Amino acid sequence: MNETMEIKIYCVNDKKYHTVPQGISLMEFSKQICTSVTDPKTGAEYEVLAALVDHKLKELDYRIIMSHEVEFIGYNHPDGRRTYIRSVCFVLQNAVRELYPEKVLVIDHSLPSGLYCEICEQEKLDDGRQKIYLESAEELENIGLKMREIVSRDLPFRKVKMNAKDAEKLFIANNQPDKAELQKSLGKFICSVYFLDGQGDTFHGPLLPSTGYLKVFGLTEFSNGFCLQFPSDKDFNKVVPMQRQSKIAATLKEYSDWCAIIGINGIGTLNKAIFNGKAVELINLSEALHERKYAAIADQIYQRRGKVKIIFIAGPSSSGKTSSSLRLALQCKVLGLNPKVIELDNYFVDRKHTPKDENGEYDFESLNAMDLKFLNDQLNDLLEGKKVKIPKYDFKTGVRSFEGKTMQLDEKDILIMEGIHALDPDMVPEVDNSRIFRVYASALTSLNIDENNNISTSDNRLLRRMVRDNRTRGITPEETINRWHSVRKGENHNIFPFQENADAPFNSALIYELPMLKYYAEPLLRRISPASAAYSEAIRLLKFLDYIVALSPNEITAIPPTSIMREFIGGQTL
């Protein structure tokens, strides 16, 4: 008679040890412990969607065969949200395949309200782009109804280990050449393929147990395709409201089309280009595109010379705002303008007047942390041709002082200022708006892993920041990851709502940067201890980087000293 072995599991949710049968699934275990998790900040209850096993994300079908620490997570957790989103993307994929078997679903890039998707013909245009198929609201409504039907059937998501060659054939049969090319470039013998109702596909991370979990999603027409909307972080029962930020969407679309024109449709084709020795060519192409964009923005400023005297530059963390300011200044000089720079950080109020957040900490990202009246007065004086004394803020003492530096704007002078609030009209309500030109800089990558797995612009910036901060400030990658949630929270409040106020969006993404960042970031991520709170995020980023072929040191030397990337890896001469 065989006796079932028992193991001990520590559950983070109830902070207790539990004795369970060896081989129990996470779903079976969760039913014994908790079917929902509580958000500690709001008190809201969320259905269990996945679990962290020793800080590694696992689907609920995962079986436990030895002692572990387990934490069940819901939609309020970043990994829970990503698991939900991957699963609803698979349902969308199956709905499109069933309704339009000869078409291809392309999940292109992130939008403020979800993911931008297109349904395309298999044939491509002469410039390498795919022809868009979806033409009517009725077709989109049909896709939504089919998705609801799949959800109502509560179909299981099954993960199967497949021979890589067989998986490659499956992807080709599914009209997914980018996915097949990626699989080929990885050089692995076995890969994981998920199946839903007989249809196979890859989603780079765990999925939910079944479609019945996916009660909340939305489809809304947008541009040439549609937006796949997800539940709101604030209210799971409602989708994120649709925000039609046309300037940013157009910038993402333009970059996506440019990638297709040069033959880079996803990570697979990027890996192939690097394998074939074309890395330096991609570096040169990317840098030439940047130079062209800086010149175009400088041309816009020059056309409004005499009227426009102030250039505001804003953007989220690690977007290359400093380099962009310097590169734009160079292009303005080429046209005969004389750029001068003032740092907005010098207009902070004295520390004793700095507002505090809900935790009683100084909130330096608040608009009220700046002396707005003083800033407005100085800008108006400069616009009137007056000479002003430029302040200097001491972050150690928290006091503003004057060190004798003055400034005056002559006929050909323009003032460049960079800061997180630069697109917020409430920062300079007393300054004539017609005399200000606003630039929004962000790393708006629309390069995808494959046809239906996009790359997060936030992940791209996180890797940039990790490499830069470790090199220049001695900040560990663990510290960067742990701070990132707070950074993102500030961006969502202070920057992203004002993106559309920009006169000129600038996309600082470079097609070669992920292979470059892999070279620098991978060793840093591997240093993070399994006991660290940042470990699960490090593992996720390492798995993502595992799809990418790294640049060699010799190829990295081809990156010019004026590149935005030099702001993060060093060697910049601006």
Buried (B, 14 or more C-beta within 10 A) or exposed (E): EEEEEEBEBBBBBEEEEBEBEEEBBBBBBBEEBBEEBBBEEEEBBBBBBBBBBBBBBBBBBBEBEEEBBBBBBBBBBBBBBBBBBBBBBBBBBBBBBBBBEEBBBBBBBBBBBBBBBBBBBEEEEEEBBBEBBBEEEEBBEBBBEBBBEBBEEEBBBBBEEBEBEEBBBBBBEBBBBBBBBBBBBBEEEEBEBBBBBEBBBBBBBBBBBBBBBBEBBBBBBBBBBBBBBBBBBEEBEEBBEBBEBEBBBEBBBBBBBBBBEBEBBBBBBBBBBBEEEBBBBBBBBBBEBBBEBBBEBBEEBBEEBEEBBBBBBBBBBBBBBBBBBBBBBBBBEEBEBEBBEBEBBBBBBEBEEBEEBEEEEEBBBBBEBBBBEEBBBBBBBBBEEEEBEBBBBEEEEBEBEEEEEEBEBEEBBBBBBBBBBBBBEEBBEEBEEEBBBBBBBBBBBBBBBBBBBBBEBBBBBBBBBBBBBBBEEEBBBBBBBBBBEEBBEBBEEBBBBBBBBBBBBBBBBBBBBBBBBBBBBBEBBEEBEEEBEBBBBBBBBBEBBEBBBBBEEEBBEBBBEBBBBBBBBEEBEB
